[in-house]
């Protein structure tokens, strides 16, 4: 979980920077760019955290056998 939080925090910093830069380039307004860069990444960061957690849970449930475990494969016949 600590790794997830660290990834989330670095993602938030990058997202804030990109959001501010793009909005500022489009509007020329520091106030609007700051508002957009604060609100949108905060919401997206929360969504990203739960998205990562869902993927980890899904990966754990779908642990399919590897190609070596496939029926008829010489390595699986040991």
PDB file of N, CA, C and O in Angstrom, chain B, residues numbered from 101:
ATOM      1  N   UNK B 101       0.827  -1.199   0.000  1.00  0.00           N
ATOM      2  CA  UNK B 101       0.000   0.000   0.000  1.00  0.00           C
ATOM      3  C   UNK B 101       0.869   1.261   0.000  1.00  0.00           C
ATOM      4  O   UNK B 101       0.484   2.270  -0.591  1.00  0.00           O
ATOM      5  N   UNK B 102       2.035   1.219   0.653  1.00  0.00           N
ATOM      6  CA  UNK B 102       2.926   2.385   0.678  1.00  0.00           C
ATOM      7  C   UNK B 102       3.374   2.736  -0.732  1.00  0.00           C
ATOM      8  O   UNK B 102       3.449   3.910  -1.095  1.00  0.00           O
ATOM      9  N   UNK B 103       3.673   1.708  -1.525  1.00  0.00           N
ATOM     10  CA  UNK B 103       4.087   1.953  -2.910  1.00  0.00           C
ATOM     11  C   UNK B 103       2.960   2.621  -3.693  1.00  0.00           C
ATOM     12  O   UNK B 103       3.207   3.520  -4.497  1.00  0.00           O
ATOM     13  N   UNK B 104       1.739   2.187  -3.463  1.00  0.00           N
ATOM     14  CA  UNK B 104       0.583   2.788  -4.141  1.00  0.00           C
ATOM     15  C   UNK B 104       0.452   4.268  -3.780  1.00  0.00           C
ATOM     16  O   UNK B 104       0.178   5.101  -4.644  1.00  0.00           O
ATOM     17  N   UNK B 105       0.648   4.586  -2.509  1.00  0.00           N
ATOM     18  CA  UNK B 105       0.541   5.983  -2.082  1.00  0.00           C
ATOM     19  C   UNK B 105       1.673   6.833  -2.664  1.00  0.00           C
ATOM     20  O   UNK B 105       1.455   7.984  -3.043  1.00  0.00           O
ATOM     21  N   UNK B 106       2.873   6.271  -2.735  1.00  0.00           N
ATOM     22  CA  UNK B 106       4.004   7.000  -3.326  1.00  0.00           C
ATOM     23  C   UNK B 106       3.762   7.253  -4.805  1.00  0.00           C
ATOM     24  O   UNK B 106       3.980   8.360  -5.297  1.00  0.00           O
ATOM     25  N   UNK B 107       3.314   6.229  -5.511  1.00  0.00           N
ATOM     26  CA  UNK B 107       3.001   6.398  -6.932  1.00  0.00           C
ATOM     27  C   UNK B 107       1.899   7.432  -7.120  1.00  0.00           C
ATOM     28  O   UNK B 107       1.952   8.234  -8.052  1.00  0.00           O
ATOM     29  N   UNK B 108       0.911   7.419  -6.249  1.00  0.00           N
ATOM     30  CA  UNK B 108      -0.193   8.361  -6.331  1.00  0.00           C
ATOM     31  C   UNK B 108       0.299   9.788  -6.121  1.00  0.00           C
ATOM     32  O   UNK B 108      -0.118  10.701  -6.833  1.00  0.00           O
ATOM     33  N   UNK B 109       1.183   9.983  -5.149  1.00  0.00           N
ATOM     34  CA  UNK B 109       1.705  11.324  -4.856  1.00  0.00           C
ATOM     35  C   UNK B 109       2.548  11.865  -6.015  1.00  0.00           C
ATOM     36  O   UNK B 109       2.417  13.032  -6.386  1.00  0.00           O
ATOM     37  N   UNK B 110       3.406  11.026  -6.584  1.00  0.00           N
ATOM     38  CA  UNK B 110       4.226  11.502  -7.709  1.00  0.00           C
ATOM     39  C   UNK B 110       3.356  11.759  -8.935  1.00  0.00           C
ATOM     40  O   UNK B 110       3.599  12.702  -9.689  1.00  0.00           O
ATOM     41  N   UNK B 111       2.351  10.925  -9.128  1.00  0.00           N
ATOM     42  CA  UNK B 111       1.414  11.143 -10.229  1.00  0.00           C
ATOM     43  C   UNK B 111       0.683  12.467 -10.046  1.00  0.00           C
ATOM     44  O   UNK B 111       0.477  13.204 -11.010  1.00  0.00           O
ATOM     45  N   UNK B 112       0.291  12.771  -8.807  1.00  0.00           N
ATOM     46  CA  UNK B 112      -0.415  14.024  -8.532  1.00  0.00           C
ATOM     47  C   UNK B 112       0.465  15.226  -8.852  1.00  0.00           C
ATOM     48  O   UNK B 112      -0.009  16.198  -9.440  1.00  0.00           O
ATOM     49  N   UNK B 113       1.746  15.172  -8.470  1.00  0.00           N
ATOM     50  CA  UNK B 113       2.662  16.281  -8.756  1.00  0.00           C
ATOM     51  C   UNK B 113       2.838  16.486 -10.256  1.00  0.00           C
ATOM     52  O   UNK B 113       2.795  17.615 -10.745  1.00  0.00           O
ATOM     53  N   UNK B 114       3.034  15.405 -10.972  1.00  0.00           N
ATOM     54  CA  UNK B 114       3.168  15.512 -12.433  1.00  0.00           C
ATOM     55  C   UNK B 114       1.882  16.026 -13.061  1.00  0.00           C
ATOM     56  O   UNK B 114       1.909  16.865 -13.961  1.00  0.00           O
ATOM     57  N   UNK B 115       0.777  15.522 -12.586  1.00  0.00           N
ATOM     58  CA  UNK B 115      -0.518  15.912 -13.144  1.00  0.00           C
ATOM     59  C   UNK B 115      -0.797  17.394 -12.890  1.00  0.00           C
ATOM     60  O   UNK B 115      -1.306  18.093 -13.766  1.00  0.00           O
ATOM     61  N   UNK B 116      -0.462  17.870 -11.688  1.00  0.00           N
ATOM     62  CA  UNK B 116      -0.640  19.290 -11.376  1.00  0.00           C
ATOM     63  C   UNK B 116       0.185  20.147 -12.335  1.00  0.00           C
ATOM     64  O   UNK B 116      -0.313  21.133 -12.878  1.00  0.00           O
ATOM     65  N   UNK B 117       1.434  19.771 -12.538  1.00  0.00           N
ATOM     66  CA  UNK B 117       2.330  20.538 -13.415  1.00  0.00           C
ATOM     67  C   UNK B 117       1.815  20.577 -14.844  1.00  0.00           C
ATOM     68  O   UNK B 117       1.788  21.635 -15.473  1.00  0.00           O
ATOM     69  N   UNK B 118       1.414  19.436 -15.348  1.00  0.00           N
ATOM     70  CA  UNK B 118       0.896  19.372 -16.721  1.00  0.00           C
ATOM     71  C   UNK B 118      -0.414  20.152 -16.831  1.00  0.00           C
ATOM     72  O   UNK B 118      -0.609  20.919 -17.774  1.00  0.00           O
ATOM     73  N   UNK B 119      -1.309  19.950 -15.864  1.00  0.00           N
ATOM     74  CA  UNK B 119      -2.598  20.644 -15.894  1.00  0.00           C
ATOM     75  C   UNK B 119      -2.433  22.154 -15.871  1.00  0.00           C
ATOM     76  O   UNK B 119      -3.086  22.875 -16.626  1.00  0.00           O
ATOM     77  N   UNK B 120      -1.550  22.623 -14.996  1.00  0.00           N
ATOM     78  CA  UNK B 120      -1.309  24.067 -14.913  1.00  0.00           C
ATOM     79  C   UNK B 120      -0.723  24.588 -16.213  1.00  0.00           C
ATOM     80  O   UNK B 120      -1.192  25.594 -16.743  1.00  0.00           O
ATOM     81  N   UNK B 121       0.289  23.921 -16.729  1.00  0.00           N
ATOM     82  CA  UNK B 121       0.977  24.386 -17.945  1.00  0.00           C
ATOM     83  C   UNK B 121       0.037  24.433 -19.136  1.00  0.00           C
ATOM     84  O   UNK B 121      -0.013  25.435 -19.849  1.00  0.00           O
ATOM     85  N   UNK B 122      -0.699  23.371 -19.356  1.00  0.00           N
ATOM     86  CA  UNK B 122      -1.608  23.317 -20.507  1.00  0.00           C
ATOM     87  C   UNK B 122      -2.701  24.381 -20.377  1.00  0.00           C
ATOM     88  O   UNK B 122      -3.000  25.086 -21.340  1.00  0.00           O
ATOM     89  N   UNK B 123      -3.287  24.494 -19.201  1.00  0.00           N
ATOM     90  CA  UNK B 123      -4.351  25.483 -19.008  1.00  0.00           C
ATOM     91  C   UNK B 123      -3.820  26.900 -19.159  1.00  0.00           C
ATOM     92  O   UNK B 123      -4.480  27.752 -19.755  1.00  0.00           O
ATOM     93  N   UNK B 124      -2.639  27.155 -18.627  1.00  0.00           N
ATOM     94  CA  UNK B 124      -2.049  28.486 -18.758  1.00  0.00           C
ATOM     95  C   UNK B 124      -1.752  28.817 -20.222  1.00  0.00           C
ATOM     96  O   UNK B 124      -1.989  29.940 -20.668  1.00  0.00           O
ATOM     97  N   UNK B 125      -1.237  27.844 -20.962  1.00  0.00           N
ATOM     98  CA  UNK B 125      -0.955  28.081 -22.385  1.00  0.00           C
ATOM     99  C   UNK B 125      -2.237  28.374 -23.173  1.00  0.00           C
ATOM    100  O   UNK B 125      -2.222  29.174 -24.108  1.00  0.00           O
ATOM    101  N   UNK B 126      -3.330  27.735 -22.800  1.00  0.00           N
ATOM    102  CA  UNK B 126      -4.596  27.970 -23.495  1.00  0.00           C
ATOM    103  C   UNK B 126      -5.266  29.273 -23.076  1.00  0.00           C
ATOM    104  O   UNK B 126      -5.866  29.956 -23.906  1.00  0.00           O
ATOM    105  N   UNK B 127      -5.167  29.627 -21.780  1.00  0.00           N
ATOM    106  CA  UNK B 127      -5.922  30.781 -21.293  1.00  0.00           C
ATOM    107  C   UNK B 127      -5.074  32.012 -21.015  1.00  0.00           C
ATOM    108  O   UNK B 127      -5.578  33.133 -21.077  1.00  0.00           O
ATOM    109  N   UNK B 128      -3.803  31.825 -20.710  1.00  0.00           N
ATOM    110  CA  UNK B 128      -2.945  32.942 -20.332  1.00  0.00           C
ATOM    111  C   UNK B 128      -3.256  33.469 -18.943  1.00  0.00           C
ATOM    112  O   UNK B 128      -2.751  34.522 -18.554  1.00  0.00           O
ATOM    113  N   UNK B 129      -4.077  32.757 -18.196  1.00  0.00           N
ATOM    114  CA  UNK B 129      -4.490  33.191 -16.864  1.00  0.00           C
ATOM    115  C   UNK B 129      -3.912  32.283 -15.792  1.00  0.00           C
ATOM    116  O   UNK B 129      -4.157  31.076 -15.783  1.00  0.00           O
ATOM    117  N   UNK B 130      -3.138  32.882 -14.886  1.00  0.00           N
ATOM    118  CA  UNK B 130      -2.579  32.115 -13.780  1.00  0.00           C
ATOM    119  C   UNK B 130      -3.695  31.646 -12.846  1.00  0.00           C
ATOM    120  O   UNK B 130      -3.643  30.526 -12.338  1.00  0.00           O
ATOM    121  N   UNK B 131      -4.688  32.479 -12.619  1.00  0.00           N
ATOM    122  CA  UNK B 131      -5.787  32.126 -11.713  1.00  0.00           C
ATOM    123  C   UNK B 131      -6.578  30.925 -12.235  1.00  0.00           C
ATOM    124  O   UNK B 131      -6.844  29.981 -11.491  1.00  0.00           O
ATOM    125  N   UNK B 132      -6.948  30.964 -13.502  1.00  0.00           N
ATOM    126  CA  UNK B 132      -7.712  29.854 -14.086  1.00  0.00           C
ATOM    127  C   UNK B 132      -6.853  28.593 -14.122  1.00  0.00           C
ATOM    128  O   UNK B 132      -7.322  27.504 -13.793  1.00  0.00           O
ATOM    129  N   UNK B 133      -5.591  28.748 -14.523  1.00  0.00           N
ATOM    130  CA  UNK B 133      -4.688  27.596 -14.595  1.00  0.00           C
ATOM    131  C   UNK B 133      -4.510  26.957 -13.222  1.00  0.00           C
ATOM    132  O   UNK B 133      -4.489  25.733 -13.102  1.00  0.00           O
ATOM    133  N   UNK B 134      -4.381  27.783 -12.192  1.00  0.00           N
ATOM    134  CA  UNK B 134      -4.227  27.259 -10.838  1.00  0.00           C
ATOM    135  C   UNK B 134      -5.495  26.526 -10.400  1.00  0.00           C
ATOM    136  O   UNK B 134      -5.420  25.440  -9.825  1.00  0.00           O
ATOM    137  N   UNK B 135      -6.643  27.113 -10.666  1.00  0.00           N
ATOM    138  CA  UNK B 135      -7.906  26.465 -10.306  1.00  0.00           C
ATOM    139  C   UNK B 135      -8.082  25.127 -10.975  1.00  0.00           C
ATOM    140  O   UNK B 135      -8.420  24.137 -10.325  1.00  0.00           O
ATOM    141  N   UNK B 136      -7.857  25.094 -12.260  1.00  0.00           N
ATOM    142  CA  UNK B 136      -7.997  23.831 -13.003  1.00  0.00           C
ATOM    143  C   UNK B 136      -6.946  22.833 -12.520  1.00  0.00           C
ATOM    144  O   UNK B 136      -7.249  21.660 -12.302  1.00  0.00           O
ATOM    145  N   UNK B 137      -5.719  23.303 -12.354  1.00  0.00           N
ATOM    146  CA  UNK B 137      -4.631  22.406 -11.960  1.00  0.00           C
ATOM    147  C   UNK B 137      -4.813  21.859 -10.546  1.00  0.00           C
ATOM    148  O   UNK B 137      -4.266  20.802 -10.232  1.00  0.00           O
ATOM    149  N   UNK B 138      -5.558  22.539  -9.690  1.00  0.00           N
ATOM    150  CA  UNK B 138      -5.807  22.032  -8.340  1.00  0.00           C
ATOM    151  C   UNK B 138      -6.988  21.073  -8.288  1.00  0.00           C
ATOM    152  O   UNK B 138      -6.912  20.026  -7.645  1.00  0.00           O
ATOM    153  N   UNK B 139      -8.060  21.421  -8.951  1.00  0.00           N
ATOM    154  CA  UNK B 139      -9.288  20.625  -8.847  1.00  0.00           C
ATOM    155  C   UNK B 139      -9.208  19.335  -9.664  1.00  0.00           C
ATOM    156  O   UNK B 139      -9.448  18.253  -9.130  1.00  0.00           O
ATOM    157  N   UNK B 140      -8.882  19.436 -10.920  1.00  0.00           N
ATOM    158  CA  UNK B 140      -8.912  18.261 -11.795  1.00  0.00           C
ATOM    159  C   UNK B 140      -7.938  17.173 -11.345  1.00  0.00           C
ATOM    160  O   UNK B 140      -8.349  16.017 -11.252  1.00  0.00           O
ATOM    161  N   UNK B 141      -6.682  17.476 -11.063  1.00  0.00           N
ATOM    162  CA  UNK B 141      -5.780  16.413 -10.616  1.00  0.00           C
ATOM    163  C   UNK B 141      -6.151  15.817  -9.256  1.00  0.00           C
ATOM    164  O   UNK B 141      -5.919  14.631  -9.019  1.00  0.00           O
ATOM    165  N   UNK B 142      -6.719  16.617  -8.371  1.00  0.00           N
ATOM    166  CA  UNK B 142      -7.131  16.053  -7.078  1.00  0.00           C
ATOM    167  C   UNK B 142      -8.175  14.961  -7.282  1.00  0.00           C
ATOM    168  O   UNK B 142      -8.088  13.888  -6.685  1.00  0.00           O
ATOM    169  N   UNK B 143      -9.149  15.240  -8.119  1.00  0.00           N
ATOM    170  CA  UNK B 143     -10.189  14.249  -8.397  1.00  0.00           C
ATOM    171  C   UNK B 143      -9.586  13.061  -9.138  1.00  0.00           C
ATOM    172  O   UNK B 143      -9.864  11.909  -8.802  1.00  0.00           O
ATOM    173  N   UNK B 144      -8.770  13.337 -10.136  1.00  0.00           N
ATOM    174  CA  UNK B 144      -8.160  12.281 -10.930  1.00  0.00           C
ATOM    175  C   UNK B 144      -7.198  11.430 -10.102  1.00  0.00           C
ATOM    176  O   UNK B 144      -7.083  10.228 -10.341  1.00  0.00           O
ATOM    177  N   UNK B 145      -6.516  12.022  -9.148  1.00  0.00           N
ATOM    178  CA  UNK B 145      -5.593  11.289  -8.293  1.00  0.00           C
ATOM    179  C   UNK B 145      -6.323  10.274  -7.428  1.00  0.00           C
ATOM    180  O   UNK B 145      -5.853   9.149  -7.257  1.00  0.00           O
ATOM    181  N   UNK B 146      -7.452  10.659  -6.891  1.00  0.00           N
ATOM    182  CA  UNK B 146      -8.254   9.727  -6.093  1.00  0.00           C
ATOM    183  C   UNK B 146      -8.726   8.577  -6.975  1.00  0.00           C
ATOM    184  O   UNK B 146      -8.665   7.414  -6.577  1.00  0.00           O
ATOM    185  N   UNK B 147      -9.192   8.905  -8.160  1.00  0.00           N
ATOM    186  CA  UNK B 147      -9.645   7.871  -9.095  1.00  0.00           C
ATOM    187  C   UNK B 147      -8.481   6.938  -9.461  1.00  0.00           C
ATOM    188  O   UNK B 147      -8.653   5.721  -9.526  1.00  0.00           O
ATOM    189  N   UNK B 148      -7.297   7.516  -9.699  1.00  0.00           N
ATOM    190  CA  UNK B 148      -6.118   6.721 -10.052  1.00  0.00           C
ATOM    191  C   UNK B 148      -5.760   5.743  -8.937  1.00  0.00           C
ATOM    192  O   UNK B 148      -5.450   4.584  -9.214  1.00  0.00           O
ATOM    193  N   UNK B 149      -5.799   6.184  -7.693  1.00  0.00           N
ATOM    194  CA  UNK B 149      -5.467   5.323  -6.565  1.00  0.00           C
ATOM    195  C   UNK B 149      -6.369   4.086  -6.555  1.00  0.00           C
ATOM    196  O   UNK B 149      -5.887   2.961  -6.431  1.00  0.00           O
ATOM    197  N   UNK B 150      -7.670   4.303  -6.686  1.00  0.00           N
ATOM    198  CA  UNK B 150      -8.597   3.171  -6.667  1.00  0.00           C
ATOM    199  C   UNK B 150      -8.485   2.326  -7.932  1.00  0.00           C
ATOM    200  O   UNK B 150      -8.724   1.119  -7.895  1.00  0.00           O
ATOM    201  N   UNK B 151      -8.128   2.946  -9.039  1.00  0.00           N
ATOM    202  CA  UNK B 151      -7.886   2.220 -10.286  1.00  0.00           C
ATOM    203  C   UNK B 151      -6.717   1.255 -10.108  1.00  0.00           C
ATOM    204  O   UNK B 151      -6.806   0.096 -10.514  1.00  0.00           O
ATOM    205  N   UNK B 152      -5.626   1.720  -9.507  1.00  0.00           N
ATOM    206  CA  UNK B 152      -4.460   0.863  -9.252  1.00  0.00           C
ATOM    207  C   UNK B 152      -4.827  -0.290  -8.322  1.00  0.00           C
ATOM    208  O   UNK B 152      -4.436  -1.432  -8.564  1.00  0.00           O
ATOM    209  N   UNK B 153      -5.564  -0.001  -7.280  1.00  0.00           N
ATOM    210  CA  UNK B 153      -5.967  -1.036  -6.332  1.00  0.00           C
ATOM    211  C   UNK B 153      -6.848  -2.088  -7.009  1.00  0.00           C
ATOM    212  O   UNK B 153      -6.699  -3.284  -6.756  1.00  0.00           O
ATOM    213  N   UNK B 154      -7.758  -1.642  -7.862  1.00  0.00           N
ATOM    214  CA  UNK B 154      -8.641  -2.575  -8.577  1.00  0.00           C
ATOM    215  C   UNK B 154      -7.833  -3.484  -9.501  1.00  0.00           C
ATOM    216  O   UNK B 154      -8.104  -4.682  -9.588  1.00  0.00           O
ATOM    217  N   UNK B 155      -6.855  -2.924 -10.181  1.00  0.00           N
ATOM    218  CA  UNK B 155      -6.015  -3.728 -11.070  1.00  0.00           C
ATOM    219  C   UNK B 155      -5.213  -4.757 -10.283  1.00  0.00           C
ATOM    220  O   UNK B 155      -5.079  -5.898 -10.726  1.00  0.00           O
ATOM    221  N   UNK B 156      -4.681  -4.379  -9.133  1.00  0.00           N
ATOM    222  CA  UNK B 156      -3.938  -5.339  -8.313  1.00  0.00           C
ATOM    223  C   UNK B 156      -4.855  -6.475  -7.858  1.00  0.00           C
ATOM    224  O   UNK B 156      -4.460  -7.641  -7.863  1.00  0.00           O
ATOM    225  N   UNK B 157      -6.062  -6.129  -7.471  1.00  0.00           N
ATOM    226  CA  UNK B 157      -7.016  -7.146  -7.051  1.00  0.00           C
ATOM    227  C   UNK B 157      -7.358  -8.065  -8.224  1.00  0.00           C
ATOM    228  O   UNK B 157      -7.421  -9.284  -8.065  1.00  0.00           O
ATOM    229  N   UNK B 158      -7.576  -7.482  -9.393  1.00  0.00           N
ATOM    230  CA  UNK B 158      -7.916  -8.269 -10.583  1.00  0.00           C
ATOM    231  C   UNK B 158      -6.760  -9.180 -10.988  1.00  0.00           C
ATOM    232  O   UNK B 158      -6.982 -10.322 -11.390  1.00  0.00           O
ATOM    233  N   UNK B 159      -5.530  -8.683 -10.884  1.00  0.00           N
ATOM    234  CA  UNK B 159      -4.369  -9.507 -11.229  1.00  0.00           C
ATOM    235  C   UNK B 159      -4.265 -10.715 -10.313  1.00  0.00           C
ATOM    236  O   UNK B 159      -3.870 -11.795 -10.753  1.00  0.00           O
ATOM    237  N   UNK B 160      -4.613 -10.543  -9.048  1.00  0.00           N
ATOM    238  CA  UNK B 160      -4.559 -11.645  -8.099  1.00  0.00           C
ATOM    239  C   UNK B 160      -5.601 -12.712  -8.387  1.00  0.00           C
ATOM    240  O   UNK B 160      -5.366 -13.894  -8.135  1.00  0.00           O
ATOM    241  N   UNK B 161      -6.743 -12.307  -8.907  1.00  0.00           N
ATOM    242  CA  UNK B 161      -7.832 -13.252  -9.188  1.00  0.00           C
ATOM    243  C   UNK B 161      -7.629 -14.006 -10.485  1.00  0.00           C
ATOM    244  O   UNK B 161      -8.109 -15.131 -10.622  1.00  0.00           O
ATOM    245  N   UNK B 162      -6.932 -13.417 -11.433  1.00  0.00           N
ATOM    246  CA  UNK B 162      -6.810 -14.033 -12.757  1.00  0.00           C
ATOM    247  C   UNK B 162      -5.430 -14.630 -12.970  1.00  0.00           C
ATOM    248  O   UNK B 162      -4.897 -14.599 -14.079  1.00  0.00           O
ATOM    249  N   UNK B 163      -4.857 -15.170 -11.917  1.00  0.00           N
ATOM    250  CA  UNK B 163      -3.530 -15.780 -12.033  1.00  0.00           C
ATOM    251  C   UNK B 163      -3.654 -17.065 -12.833  1.00  0.00           C
ATOM    252  O   UNK B 163      -3.790 -18.153 -12.274  1.00  0.00           O
ATOM    253  N   UNK B 164      -3.604 -16.921 -14.151  1.00  0.00           N
ATOM    254  CA  UNK B 164      -3.714 -18.060 -15.052  1.00  0.00           C
ATOM    255  C   UNK B 164      -2.378 -18.791 -15.097  1.00  0.00           C
ATOM    256  O   UNK B 164      -1.333 -18.180 -14.869  1.00  0.00           O
ATOM    257  N   UNK B 165      -2.395 -20.085 -15.385  1.00  0.00           N
ATOM    258  CA  UNK B 165      -1.136 -20.812 -15.477  1.00  0.00           C
ATOM    259  C   UNK B 165      -0.284 -20.252 -16.613  1.00  0.00           C
ATOM    260  O   UNK B 165      -0.803 -19.811 -17.639  1.00  0.00           O
ATOM    261  N   UNK B 166       1.008 -20.277 -16.414  1.00  0.00           N
ATOM    262  CA  UNK B 166       1.926 -19.799 -17.443  1.00  0.00           C
ATOM    263  C   UNK B 166       2.013 -20.776 -18.596  1.00  0.00           C
ATOM    264  O   UNK B 166       1.433 -21.861 -18.542  1.00  0.00           O
ATOM    265  N   UNK B 167       2.732 -20.401 -19.636  1.00  0.00           N
ATOM    266  CA  UNK B 167       2.827 -21.262 -20.819  1.00  0.00           C
ATOM    267  C   UNK B 167       3.498 -22.582 -20.499  1.00  0.00           C
ATOM    268  O   UNK B 167       3.230 -23.579 -21.169  1.00  0.00           O
ATOM    269  N   UNK B 168       4.371 -22.620 -19.487  1.00  0.00           N
ATOM    270  CA  UNK B 168       5.032 -23.869 -19.134  1.00  0.00           C
ATOM    271  C   UNK B 168       4.069 -24.854 -18.481  1.00  0.00           C
ATOM    272  O   UNK B 168       4.318 -26.059 -18.463  1.00  0.00           O
ATOM    273  N   UNK B 169       2.963 -24.332 -17.943  1.00  0.00           N
ATOM    274  CA  UNK B 169       1.978 -25.194 -17.289  1.00  0.00           C
ATOM    275  C   UNK B 169       0.889 -25.664 -18.248  1.00  0.00           C
ATOM    276  O   UNK B 169      -0.029 -26.384 -17.856  1.00  0.00           O
ATOM    277  N   UNK B 170       0.999 -25.252 -19.498  1.00  0.00           N
ATOM    278  CA  UNK B 170      -0.036 -25.605 -20.473  1.00  0.00           C
ATOM    279  C   UNK B 170      -0.036 -27.108 -20.720  1.00  0.00           C
ATOM    280  O   UNK B 170       1.024 -27.730 -20.781  1.00  0.00           O
ATOM    281  N   UNK B 171      -1.232 -27.697 -20.862  1.00  0.00           N
ATOM    282  CA  UNK B 171      -1.308 -29.135 -21.135  1.00  0.00           C
ATOM    283  C   UNK B 171      -0.562 -29.475 -22.423  1.00  0.00           C
ATOM    284  O   UNK B 171      -0.699 -28.791 -23.437  1.00  0.00           O
ATOM    285  N   UNK B 172       0.214 -30.524 -22.360  1.00  0.00           N
ATOM    286  CA  UNK B 172       0.929 -30.976 -23.551  1.00  0.00           C
ATOM    287  C   UNK B 172       2.293 -30.321 -23.727  1.00  0.00           C
ATOM    288  O   UNK B 172       3.081 -30.773 -24.558  1.00  0.00           O
ATOM    289  N   UNK B 173       2.590 -29.282 -22.976  1.00  0.00           N
ATOM    290  CA  UNK B 173       3.893 -28.638 -23.097  1.00  0.00           C
ATOM    291  C   UNK B 173       4.911 -29.483 -22.352  1.00  0.00           C
ATOM    292  O   UNK B 173       4.657 -29.899 -21.221  1.00  0.00           O
ATOM    293  N   UNK B 174       6.073 -29.746 -22.972  1.00  0.00           N
ATOM    294  CA  UNK B 174       7.062 -30.628 -22.327  1.00  0.00           C
ATOM    295  C   UNK B 174       7.466 -30.181 -20.917  1.00  0.00           C
ATOM    296  O   UNK B 174       7.662 -31.023 -20.040  1.00  0.00           O
ATOM    297  N   UNK B 175       7.592 -28.876 -20.690  1.00  0.00           N
ATOM    298  CA  UNK B 175       7.990 -28.404 -19.358  1.00  0.00           C
ATOM    299  C   UNK B 175       6.889 -28.642 -18.342  1.00  0.00           C
ATOM    300  O   UNK B 175       7.173 -28.780 -17.152  1.00  0.00           O
ATOM    301  N   UNK B 176       5.641 -28.693 -18.780  1.00  0.00           N
ATOM    302  CA  UNK B 176       4.515 -28.919 -17.880  1.00  0.00           C
ATOM    303  C   UNK B 176       4.304 -30.381 -17.570  1.00  0.00           C
ATOM    304  O   UNK B 176       3.548 -30.723 -16.660  1.00  0.00           O
ATOM    305  N   UNK B 177       4.962 -31.246 -18.314  1.00  0.00           N
ATOM    306  CA  UNK B 177       4.769 -32.690 -18.144  1.00  0.00           C
ATOM    307  C   UNK B 177       5.710 -33.295 -17.120  1.00  0.00           C
ATOM    308  O   UNK B 177       5.819 -34.518 -17.033  1.00  0.00           O
ATOM    309  N   UNK B 178       6.390 -32.466 -16.344  1.00  0.00           N
ATOM    310  CA  UNK B 178       7.356 -32.989 -15.385  1.00  0.00           C
ATOM    311  C   UNK B 178       6.666 -33.572 -14.181  1.00  0.00           C
ATOM    312  O   UNK B 178       7.329 -34.061 -13.266  1.00  0.00           O
TER     313      UNK B 178
END
